[in-house]
Each structure stands twice: as structure tokens, then as C-alpha cells.
Amino acid sequence: MNLLTTTYKRPHLFLACGLLCYSITVILSLWEERITSSTPYTQLSLSLELLAEYLWSVPSALFIFSILIFILWGYYRARTRGIRYLKGFAHPGLPALLKWCLLLPLLIYSVVPLRWAQLSLTRSPESFPDYTPFDAVLLLLTLGGTILLCLYCFTSLPSGVVSLIEKVTNRMYKVRERPFLGILLILCLTLTGVIAYVVLDHIPHILDSIAQLFQAKIFTTGKLYAPIPPHKEFFDYAHVINDEKWYSQYPPGHALLLSIGLLLGAPWLIGPLTGTASLLIFYLVVKGIYHDKRLTYLSTLLFLCSPFFLFMSSSHMNHTSTMFFIVLFLLFYSGTVLSPSLTAPLLAGLSLGYAINIRPLTAVAIGLPFMLHLLIRTCWTKEVQSKKAVVFFTGISFMVLVLLLYNYFTNGNPFVFGYQQKYSTLGFLGNTQGWTPQPHTLKGGVINTSNNLIGLNEYLFEWPIPSLTFVFLLFFLPLKKCKWDFLFLSASLVLTISYFFYFHQDYIFGPRFYYCLTPFLIIFTVRAFLALPPWLETKHFDKRRTEATLSLLLLICVTCAVLFSVPSLIKKYSSDYWWVTSKLHNTVKEQGITNAIIFVDCWHPPDIPQPNLIYYGSGFQYNSPNLHDDVIYALDLKEKNRELIRAFPGRNYYYCPFFWDRRTVAW
């Protein structure tokens, strides 16, 4: 309140402070190399690491947690029982103080990378935030400067600018629904289609998606698995089970969709189509739940402007299809609660069940709060008819049964998933999946969660300020929330906690394990964006100026993302992303090579005991399950290559050292 009062009376003070923050940011950026290599900076870093290690310990965590529980208990007892010696806990400002005490550490946790704690843990090549703690300080300074300048503009933005911004936004909100939505859908399909075909070269780049494309090829033959190939060791690939049967370790849901794309001759289109459909359904969800045109329009626009959404929707990854069925579930679940129809709960159950057939952990984690909510409203408050709950859970049970049957026919046991079949574990707390030497620990969970939150702050919108800024504001300011806000928040927290206990974490087009939280985070962002001006009006700020200031801030952030971040992402993803490329296969076609087996050299770095299967994805993805291809790509196993040559008589044989020299392909 004091800050807002000062802003209202002396706005130029905040203009000066905001410009000072920006100036310090620029100066530190220019002197970054000299500062970070200096002795005082090194000593300070070591001291902070020692302090962090002390605070990291279990006793410290338990002590802080105990204090928090004691304060909450004291506040509850003082408010409900009026105990005299706890009178201090009844202070009306205590809840706000607790919120901000939680906000600041959480904000820092979601911005500053824990590099000092990651050194002893094995991580994938793309698991680290691509900036340092020094960069995080620059980001926080930028955020501070932005907040101070906004406080200045809340009282001093010129009236002409306010009127112009109002005119533009009012025209946008007056656009009729069909043209607005139609333009966005066409734009979404066009952008994702171009990115998929041109930037990503219409091929899968990630181990997961290559394995699922292989499974889709098996499905197009009418089978669940293929027979093992001759000399199977030449065709080993990550996440593909090559034992008594040959198939992908993943549940069947996404591969079935890719098989439709294969039958159409364009599996790369599945991502853009499901992404565009997700945008449409997201629009319907927001419209049906909140009944607010401004919220609906702005949320849909922001969804389309999310680079995380656009690039993931352009890929072969199963996160895109999972989110499609999640938002479809949200659409029908809202119908389950709000309408008398039994069709909605059935389709809600089937949609969530299909998502379970793609990414079980993600779907169950997001669906759990909604299932509990339905049970409470059915069995406790009696607001929902019991037959709706029966139909809903029947739909889920049917899809779960499909998954169990698939497990039985592929893995030999309905309760054994492909992950377990491949690695003998699911990789949760205390375990790994065999390709990392250390078991997953609570420390690893803290690091993974930090990395994923940092990734959301960076990849979700690619703004010059943290992407989750408005999300923090929504839940730490006294703004009115509805039951859907808390349901979406609960789903977000359950998913975050679930992946806390899972050993793996990496960035693929962003923090992919959190990708299905995108709809919730965008709704939270826009809810805070629209709720701030009315709240600030109660603090004697001009509502028109605050709305215009926030609209201007949003425009600047989106423009910065389009002009600076998106081009760099395009460059990153078009440069043989994750060391997988179509250049090898294109060279084969250009040189007219036929009836051949190509041994792909994947021995990089040279001292590894086994070939690096990441590189083999550039060839493996072009193999069919029956290996009847004109050109077959096999692993180079050095002196053992003669065994495969004898198994395929009459073929031409080539050796490809492609990954040793990225500029040429030698044969």
C-alpha cells in the first residue's frame, strides 16, 4: 500500500528507479565477462555455494518447514479460538506477509539456475538452462525495472496514447467470433505447417518421436510388433525394444495417430493438425467456462503467440497429441458439470483415457483433481447425478483396459509398461532407467523442478521478463478466483509434484514434461492481466491508464519475442536439432544409391564402448519394420559388419562417417 501511495504521489521517482535498473542491466551485460572472471566475483560465488549447500540440507529444510507450519497453526488458532497468547498471529496483514515471503523465494527458484547443485548429477545434453546465475540477476533487474516503469505509467501515461490503445483493443474485442477464430486457426496451421516442413525438415528429431514413428510403421502393417531383424544388434535404437519382439517402448496412443499420417503420406502433419485443433478446443473451453469475451480472445491470441506451443505443435512429439486430448477432456468435463447430457461425461472419460494411452503420468496427474472434484460433487454435495460419474469412469476404464491389453500383447504382462520392459524400472525416486548411473534422489527432484520452472519462464512466451510473472500475481494478490482457477492450479501442482519424483528432465522445444500446463498458465496470465486494473483502481489508480499500460507492456513483450527470440529458435531447431538430420538420406537419393545397406558410424566421441544411438536416428527413422527397404540403415559395428553383409547377399554396402564431418558425406 505504501509503495502504491508513493507511486501515485511521486511517479517520477519510479521512472528514475526503473531507468536506473535498466541502466545497471546494460552496464552489467557489457561488463559480464570481466565481472564473472574477477577474483571478488569468484569468491562471492564460492561463498554463496557454501551457504546454499548449508541451506540445502535436510535439517535446514525441516526447520524452515516447521516454522511455516507453526505460523499457519498460530494464525488459525488465533482467528478461530481467540487465544490471548497467540494474539499476534491474528494480525490482518499476516496472510499477505506470508504470501510475499513465499512468492519471493519461489520467484527466485524459478529464475536462478542451481548449477552448483547439478555438477554431481547426470543430465541429458539439453537439460540445463541456457543461462547462468549472472544472467538470472540481469533478468530480475529487467523485471524490477519493468515493474517500476509500469508504476510510473499507471499515473503518467499520456492521454493520447491511452486513447489510441483503447481504440485498438476495443476494435479487436468487437471482431465477430467466426472471423476472429477462423483467422487464428488458419494462421496456426500455416505457421506450424511451415515450421514442421521447412525448419524441422518434416522429420522427427528426438529419440522418443523416432521410436514412436517406428511403432506407427508397425501399426500400418496391421500388427502390434515386428519380428526381430537378422543380427538385431545392427538395428538397436534407443526406446525401441529389440529382444524377442521389435517394437517401441511407448504406449500406443500417439503412434496410432502417426500411423494415420503415414497412411496419408504425411506423418509430419499430425503435429500441426493436433496443435491447431487444440487451439480451437482451448477457445471453446475458455469461452464455456468463463463467459468473458475479452478473456477468451486474449487467451487464444496469447496461446497462438507462445513459441513453446508453436514449435512443439510443429514436431512429431507426443506432447502435442497429449495436450489435444487434455483440452478435449476439459471441454467435455465442463459440459459434465454444467449440462444434463450423459454424452459429455462419456467423451470426457474417453478423452482423458486416450491421453493416458499416450502419456500416462501426465494424463493421470492432470486428471486427478478433476476426478476428485467430480466424486465430491457426486457423493458429498450431490450437485452432480451419480450416473454421470459412472459414465465418466466407464469411459476412462475402457481406455485403460485398452492400454492394459496392449501391455499384455507386447510386454507379456498387462501391468508391465514398455519402460519397465526396456529398463527394468519406471525411473522414479530411488531408481533410474539404466542409462544414468545414479539413482534419482530428492535433491535431483528439486533440481529438475527448478530447471523446468526456469524453462517455463523462458520458453513459454520468450518475453524479456519471466513468462510466469502474471501467474505469480494472480495467486499472490487478493484477486477474486473461481473454482476453475483452483482446479487448474491443482492440476498444475499435481503434475509438478509427479515429475518431481521422476528421474529425467530435459528441454525439447522447452520443458516438455510441463507442456500440457500451457493452457492453464495462459488462462492464469490473462486472468491476472485483466484483474489487475480493477484492483489497482481500488488503490486510487486510473483504470484506463493501467489497462493501457498493461496492453502496451504485452505488445512490447510479444514484439520482442517475435523479433529476437523466435529467429534464434528457428536457427537452433533448423540446425540438425538433437543431432538428427535428413542430409544423410537426401545424399543417398541424390547419389542414386539403391539396393544397399549403409553402415552409419555412430562412434562419437571415439572412446565410447558402444555406438551413440542418438546419431543413428538420422538413418533408423527411414527403416521399415520388415527391412524390405531399397536402402537399409544399420549401425556400424566395425569388424562385425561382415555378419550383416552375409545376411543380406546381393546388396551394395556403404560406410558413412557422416557425423565425423558435418560438411560432407563420404562413402
Secondary structure, 3 states (H helix, E strand, C coil): CHHHHHHHHCHHHHHHHHHHHHHHHHHHHHCHHHHHCCHHHHHHHHHHHHHHHHHHCHHHHHHHHHHHHHHHHHHHHHHHHCCHHHHHHHCCCHHHHHHHHHHHHHHHHCCCCCHHHHCCCCCCCCCCCCCCHHHHHHHHHHHHHHHHHHHHHHHHCCHHHHHHHHHHHHHHHHCCHHHHHHHHHHHHHHHHHHHHHHHCCCCCCCHHHHHHHHHHHHHHCCCCCECCCCCHHHHCCCCEEECCCEEECCCCHHHHHHHHHHHHCCHHHHHHHHHHHHHHHHHHHHHHHHCCHHHHHHHHHHHHCCHHHHHHHCCCCHHHHHHHHHHHHHHHHHHHHHCCCCHHHHHHHHHHHHHHCCCHHHHHHHHHHHHHHHHHHHHHCCCCCHHHHHHHHHHHHHHHHHHHHHHHHHHCCCCCCHHHHHHCCCCECCCCCCCCCCCCCHHHHHHHHHHHHHHHHHHCCCCCCCCCHHHHHHHHCCCCCCHHHHHHHHHHHHHHHHHHCECCCCCCCCCHHHHHHHHHHHHHHHHHHHHHHHHHHCCCCCHHHHHHHHHHHHHHHHHHHHHHHHHHHHHHHHCCHHHCCCHHHHHHHHCCCCCEEEEECCCCCCCCCCCCHHHHHHHHCCCCCCCCCCEEEEECCHHHHHHHHHHCCCCEEEEECHHHCCCCCCC
